[in-house]
Amino acid sequence: RLRALNRLQVVLQHLKMSKQTDSTAEVLLEKKGGAGIITLNRPKALNALNLSMIQQIYPQIKMWEKDPETFLIIIKGAGEKAFCAGGDIRAITEAGKVGDKMTQDFFRGEYRLNNAVGTCKKPYVALIDGITMGGGVGVSVHGHFRVATEKTLFAMPETAIGLFPDVGGGYFLPRLSGKIGYCLGLTGFRLKGRDVLKAGIATHFVESEKLPALEKDLIALKSPSKEKIADLLNSYHMKCTIDQEKAFVLDEHMEKINSIFSANSMEEIVKKLKQDGSPFAMKQLEAINKMSPTSLKLTLRQLREGASMSLQEVLTMEYRLSQACMKGHDFYEGVRAVLIDKDHSPKWKPAALEEVSDEFVDNCFKPLGNDDLKL
């Protein structure tokens, strides 16, 4: 009987592992050599993060962190197109409409995961090949190493759907050089390829087709320290010549960006863009005019406050904002216009920046008592 029990346990253990490496699973969690490997495996949905993926990845990172046989963690996306295009916004919208508590669980789980990445004691390497937006930024940007490729497309486009650049955006965006982060967070400006490195979002740049070899070499490292991993990434980075000579896309506009986006209010930013009148300024103004006025005001304050906060303080603040957005109008209208009906003409309420009161904004930042995010 004992042997039968043991056999059953072995079989169950095997099933548990094979469930994780089953190619239909939404996230694959594997151990290869001394590396824990997370593969976001929803290529048809551009590897968008849903709650069940978050609930699998978080405990796994925590386990690998404690495991003396795991020396580094690698995260990547399946398929050709995306690392991770964001969070599963549709599911959150459906839940919000019927008052389901998933609107709390999702953001709470996601921000805890972002914090786990940001505080991870093991070297954490994100291979951000392809589309990397929103939630995908949250599971990569806070880690030690972020490897971009010529296929990387980075953006924080949340203000277009009545949200704000969350997942710790309030922490990393204001820490980019000058006011680049404010420009990216408010306008949803997209960065491609080597520009993701030049903006300070990626730490390394490697050809997309070299990633499998890089991954192999990372797995093969003997007792890899952070230094050894950095050396290996540097060696790949140095050999990559794609777009090496190209100037950073925002280089020639930096003076403008720094001057315009250091304004104290959204109204003033808009005024400065109009006064500037250059093609670049007009393009940013056009983008801002499409965004939710409420989201813009929340975002500007989020970034200004986040500049002097710890990642944990930022995530706590962002959780409060996420819940305010879930109770509001613009998020549901933005998702309808951009993702569901795709008519791209949202009817924001209020419709103008001047109509979003300071009092309303203040309320969105208020602590939630027992419902606050606990990290």
NORDATA-V554279 format. One record per backbone hydrogen bond with DSSP energy under -1.0 kcal/mol. CO is the residue of the C=O (numbers start at 0). NH is the residue of the N-H. Records with the same first field share a line. If there is no record, write none. Layout:
BEGIN
CO->NH / NH
END
This chain:
BEGIN
0->4
1->5
2->6
3->7
4->8
5->9
6->10
7->11
8->12
9->13
10->14
11->15
12->16
13->17
14->18
15->19
16->20
21->24
25->40
27->38
29->36
31->34
33->70 / 71
34->31
35->73
36->29
37->75
38->27
39->77
41->44 / 46
42->45
44->47
45->84
48->87
49->53
50->54
52->56
53->57
55->59
56->60
57->61
58->62
59->63
60->64
61->65
62->66
66->69
71->35
72->124
73->37
74->126
75->39
80->130
83->132
85->48
86->88
87->91
88->92
89->93
90->94
91->95
92->96
93->97
94->99
99->102
100->103 / 104
101->105
103->107
104->108
105->109
106->110
107->111
108->112
109->113
110->114
111->115
112->116
113->117
114->118
122->72
123->144
124->74
125->127 / 146
126->128
129->152
130->82 / 83
131->154
132->135
133->136 / 137
134->138
136->139 / 140
139->142
144->125
145->202 / 203
146->127
147->205
148->151
151->192
152->131
153->190
154->133
156->159
157->160 / 162
158->291
163->165
165->168
167->170 / 171
168->172
172->175
176->179
178->182
179->183
180->184
181->185
182->186
183->187
190->153
191->194
192->195
193->197
194->198
195->200 / 201
196->199
203->147
206->209
207->210
209->213
210->214
211->215
212->216
213->217
214->218
215->219
224->228
225->229
226->230
227->231
228->232
229->233
230->234
231->235
232->236
233->237
234->238
240->243
247->250
249->252
250->253
252->256
253->257
254->258
255->259
256->260
259->262
264->268
265->269
266->270
267->271
268->272
269->273
270->274
271->275
272->276
277->281
278->282
279->283
280->284
281->285
282->286
283->287
284->288
286->289
287->290
291->295
292->296
293->297
294->298
295->299
296->300
297->301
298->302
299->303
300->304
301->305
302->306
304->307
305->308
309->313
310->314
311->315
312->316
313->317
314->318
315->319
316->320
317->321
318->322
319->323
320->324
321->325
322->326
328->332
329->333
330->334
331->335
332->336
333->337
334->338 / 339
335->340 / 341
336->343
351->354
352->355
356->360
357->361
358->362
359->363
361->364
362->365
367->370
368->371
END
